[in-house]
Amino acid sequence: MSSFTKEDQALQLKDEGNKALREGRWGDALMSYSNGLKLLNELAIDNDPLEAVTSSAAEVSLGRPALTSGARKSPVGIAIRSNMAMVYMKTKMEFEAIDMCTQILDDDPGNAKIIARRGKSNHTLATGKNKHLTVAERKVYAKYAEDDYLLCLDILSRKGELDRASSKMKKEVEEDLHAIRTTDESWYTRVFEKMSGKHDGKAMQSGLLEYLLQRLTPLGEHKRIPMSSMKEEMLALRLLASLEIKVSKTPIQDDQVEGETEYVDGQEKGREILNSILTVVAQAPFCLYPATGSSQRRPPITIHMLAFFLRTCLTDKFLDKIGLKEFCAEHTSHIISEREAYAIATHGYAEVEDAHNPNHGHGKSFAQSSQGPCMPCTFRLTREGKRDLAAGLQQSCHFGVIEWQAWCLNRLIEGIDDGRLSVVDAIL
């Protein structure tokens, strides 16, 4: 009876730890999990007093309980340690997460979920913000991550038909594998220089790089907002991003010394192009948007407003004349890929979508998200299939939210949902 009670208590502690994990109470989660493992230890010893307690130096140094073989290999014990690894991942303790995952795999070598988590932790060490890692060390962790992802996919491929959770994990691992494989050599150097503070005075210094260094998880292209319908937004994003790039590197012409580079101020050219655009659209009836340089500019230019101007007010001949596309490609393509530009323009990241979940108090309709506006919620609702665009447009006009109005008109002009709702119908 006592053995049953200890097992029941261990399961209860696991559930308490899971609840704390979901709520972000990391310390409480670890305490519940550790106490659950202690009870599993006692249970195993009660069942077999001669069972030896095994412990690694890492377990002792991290304050984790030494575990019996029975406690380590029990399904509850594996589940608890798996969730402890997740806590370490959430609290940026990647080395501890890798150590825990490796110990679990010693007892359960075919556990695809744990292999994926170890791969993710190695991936974070390769591309994350640990300023103590060298370029060479980052590349090693990148190789470890790739190996784990491949092993995980191999195990899943041999399972036959996958359930919903396994299918989701497979998709995430495939995306992470693609990301780690497409990380070019210069990426590790840029991250290392940024984290270590070793700059040559000519490197890019911007909030954009800080954003990209977070290595958020892109959701990928969505059929309701395909990349082809977002080309103006992606171009606007690149132009506004160029204003953050103090200096960008461009190759010298072929008739000069091969391999040498020169440094060109991208901000000045970006301001010049933006000023040309706003000077054109600031003429009636767009007098609310004076050219850059005005201290009274209301509202400030944003991605969706600029995209609206590009889409409706400016000709291809004019854009060619100011060299917008060539400039953006030259000064931002080495920092922002097309995939990243699309993800940023659509707020298309798993972490962003999770943070703007209705369970966290965020909007459930365009009529709600348009009042702020909350653009991450707006794109989440778009991906979810919400169709109350007219109600959102009405609310954005009522509250004077020009950014959302520009977004809505852009989507309608691009024929969202196969043009079922026209601009005129939405306004009326």
N, C-alpha and C positions, 0 to 999 in steps of 0.2 A: 504494500500500500504506500509505504514511504517512497519507494522508487517511482511509483506513478506520480506521486505528489511533486517530486523534484523535476520530473520530465514536464509535468503540467506547468510548473512554475517557470521552467526554462522557456517553454513556448510563449508563456505570458510576457516574459521579459523581452523575448524577440519581438513580439507585437508592439510592446511599449517602445522599444528601440526604433522600430519601423515608423511609428507615429512621430517620434522625435526627429527622425531623419527627414520625413516629409515636411515637417514644420521648420526645419533648419536649426534645430537645437542639437548641434553636433556633440557637445560634451555629454548631454543627457543620453544621447543615442549610444555613445561608446560605453558609458557606465552600465546601461541596461544590457548591452551585448556582452560585456565582460562578466557581469554577474550571471548571465545565462550560461556562459561557458563554464563558469565555476560549478554551477549546479550539474551540468552535464558531466564534468569531471567526477564530482561526488557520486553521481549515478553509476558511472562506469566502474568506479572503485568498489561501490557497494555490490555490484554484480560480479566483480572479479577482483578481490583484494590484492591479488598478486600482479595485477597489470601494472607495468612500469610507466611512470610518468616521463614523457619525453619533452624536452624543451630546447629550443635553439637560443643562441646568444642574442639574436635579434628580438625574440619574444621577451627575454628578460630586460633588455635595455629599453624596450618600449613600454614596459609595465604590463604586458599582456600575460594572462595566466598560462602557466605550463599545462599542456594538455595530454591526457591519456590517448592511446591509440583509438579507443572506443569513442571518445568525445570528438576527436578530429574527424573520424570517418562517418559519424552519424549524419543523416540528412539535415537535422536541425543545426548541428555544429557547423556544417559546411555553409548553410544558409546564413547563420549569424556572422561567420567570418567573411562571407561574400559581402554582406551589408557593411561590415566594418571597413572593408576595402573601399566601398563607395563613400563612406564618411571621409576617409583619407583623401580620396580624389576631390571631394567637394571642398575640403579645407586646404587644398594645394600641397598635400603631403604625398607627392608622387612616389618617392622612394619607399615610404611605408606601404603604400598601396601595392606597389610592385612586389614587395617582400611578402605581403599577406597573400596576394594572388598566387605567387610561386609556391608557397606552403600548401595552399588549398589544392593546387594542381599535383602536388606530390601524392595526395590522397585521392584525387579525382581528376586524372589526367585528361579525360574527354569532356570536361566542362567548358562548353563553348562560351558561355556568358563570362566566365572568369578569364578566359583567354582574351576575350574582347576587351575586358576592363584593364587587363595588364597592357594590352596593346595601346589603349587610349592613354594610359599613364605614361608609357614610353613616348607616345606621340607628343604629349604635353611637354615632356622634358626636352624633346627635340626642337620644338617650335615655340615654347612658352617663355615666361619672363624670369626664369632662374638665371640671375646675373653671374653665377659662379661657374657656369658650364662654358667650356670652350667650343669653338666651331667643330673641332674633331669629335668631342664628346657628344655634341648634338647629332652629328651624323651617325654615330654608333647607335644612339637611342632611336633614331629614325629607322635604322635597319632592324632593330629589335621590334619596333612597332609593325613594320611591314611583315616580318616573319610571323608575329602573333595574328595579324589580320588574315594572312593566307592560311594559317593553321585553323583558325576559327571557321573560315569559309569552307575549308576542306571537310571539317567535321559536320557542318551543317548540310553540305552537299550529299553526304552519305546517310542522312536521316530520312530521305524521301520527302514526302509531303510535310511542310512545316506548318505549325500553328501560327496564329496571328503575332504572338510575341516574338517567336523565332524569325518570322518573315521580316518584322520591323528591325530586329537586330541585324539580320543579314544585309538589309538595305543600308543601315547606318555604317556597318563595317565596310561595305563596298565603297561608300562615299569617303570614309576616312582613308581607305587604301588608295583611292584615286588622289586624295589631297596630299598624302605623304609622298606618293610617287611623282607628283607634278611639282613638288617644291624644288625650285632650282637651286643651284650651288650658291648663288649670291644671296639667297634668302637667309641662310644661316649666318653669313657674314654680317648682313644688315642687322639682324636680331642681336647678334653678339655685340656689335658696336653700340647699338642703342642701349642694351642692358648694362654694358660695362662702362659706358660713358666715353668710349674711345672713338672720337670723331676727328675728322681731319679739317673741320671748320667749313666744309663744303657739302656735307651730307644734308639730306632733307630733315627738317625739324617741323613736325606738324602734328595736330590732333588726329589727322587721318591715319598716320602710321601707328599711333597709340591704339586707334580703333582696330586696325588690321591685326595688330599684335595679339589681340585677344583670341584670335583663331576661333571665332564663333562657327557654329555648324550650319552651313547653308542648306536651305530647304530644296533648292533646285528650281528649275523653271516650272511655272504653273500654267496650265492650259487656258485659264481664264485671263491671265495677264502674260501672254507669251513675250519673249524677249523682243520679237519683232515689233510689238506694240509699245515698247518702252524705250525705243532708240533715242527719242528726244530727251527723256528723263536721264538716261545714261550719259548722254552728251552734256547735258546741263550739270550733272554731278561732276563730270571730269573738269569742266570749266571752273566751277566753284572750288573744286579740290586744288586746282592749280594756284589759287590765291593763297593756299596754305603752304605751298612748296616754295621755300625761300630760294633754293637753288636746285636746279635739275641738271643732270649730266646728259649731253648730247654728243654723238660721234663727230669728229672733224671730217671734212670732205676727203675723198679718196686721193686728191692730188696733193694733199699735205702729208705730214708724217704719219705713217700707218701705225695704228694702235694708240695714238695719243688722243686725249679728250680735252674738251674745253667746257667750262661751266657757264651756264647762261641763266640769268635771273628770270624764272618763269612767272613770278608774281607780277612784274611790271607789264609783261606782254598780256597776261591774263586780264589785268585791270583794263588795259587798252581795248581788248576785244569786248569785254563786258560793257565798257562805257559806250562803244560803238552800237551795241545791241540796244541798250537802254535809251540812248539818244534817239534812235529810230522809233521805238515803241512809246517814248514819252510824249510824242506828238498826239494831238486829239484823235480819238477819244481816250487815249491812255495817259492823260496828264497826271494821274495819281502815282505814276511810277517814274519819277525823274531819274536822270542818269546818275551813275555812280559818282560819288564825291559830294553829294548833297547830304548835309547833316540832318535834314528833315525828311529823309526818304521814309515813306510810310506806305505799305509795310516794307520791311527789308526784302530784298530779292531772295527767293527760295527755289528749290529744285523744281517744284511743280509749276510755279508761276513762270519761271524761266522756260520750262519745257512748253508751256502754253504759248509763250511768245514765239519760240522756235517753230512750233507747229502751225500757228495761225497768222502771224504777223510778218514773217521774214521769208524772202524768196531764197531758193537755192543759189541763185546768182549772187545775192548779197552775202550769204554765208561763205561762199567760195572766195569772194573778194576779201573778206576779213580773215580768211584762213582758219576758221574755227575748228574743223575736223582735224586738219593737219597739226595744228597747235596742240590740241588735246591728246592726240595719239603720241606726239613727240614728247610731251612733258608729263604725262600721267600713266602711259601704258606700262612703264617699268615698275610702277607701284600698284596699279589697279588692273587686274585682268577683266575681261568681259564678264566672266562669271561673278567676280566680286562686285563689279559695277552694278550688275543686275540685282544681286542680293542686297546691296546697300540701298539702292533706289527703291526697292520693294519691301525693305525691312524683313527680308526673307531669311531669317535665321531661327533655328529651333529655340535658342535661348531667349530671343526677343519675343517670339510667339508665346513661349511659356510664361514670361514675365507679364505679358498683356492678356492673360487668360481671364475670362469672366469670373472665375473662381477667386481671382485676386481683386475683384471690384471693377473690372474694365467693361467697356461697352458690349452690348449684345446686338446692336443694330447700327446702321449708318446714321440714323437720327440721333444717336447718342455720341458716336465717335466724331461726328462733324462739328460738335459744339466747342470742342477744345481748341484746335482739333487734336485728336490723337491719331497720327498717321500710322504708327505700328498697328493699332487696333483696326484702322481702316483697311489695311492690306490683309490682316488676319481675317476679317469679315469677308473680304473679296475672295480669298482662297476657300473660305467655308461655304461660299455660294450665296451669300446674302444679296438681295436684289432691291432693297428699299432706297435706291439711289435718289429718287425724286424727293423722298422725305428728308434724306440727308442734305440735299441741295437747299431745300426749304429752310431747314434749321441753320445751315451755314450762312444763308442770306440774312436770316433773322438776327443772328449773333455777329454778323459782319466778319465771318471767317473766310478771308479771301483765299488762303492756301487750300482749304478743302474745296472751295468752288472751282479753283483751277484744276485740282486733281479730278474732280467729277467731270468737268467739261472735257478734260484730256481723255478720260476713259470712254465717254460717250462719242467723242470724235473718232476714236480708234475702233468704235463699233463693238464694245464689250457685249458679250452674250449674243453675238451675231447680229448686233444692231436692233435688238428687240425694243429697246427704249431709245428714242431719238432725243436730240438736244431740245427740240421744241416741246416734245411731250413732257420731258423732265421739268422744264421751266413752267409749262402750263399746269 
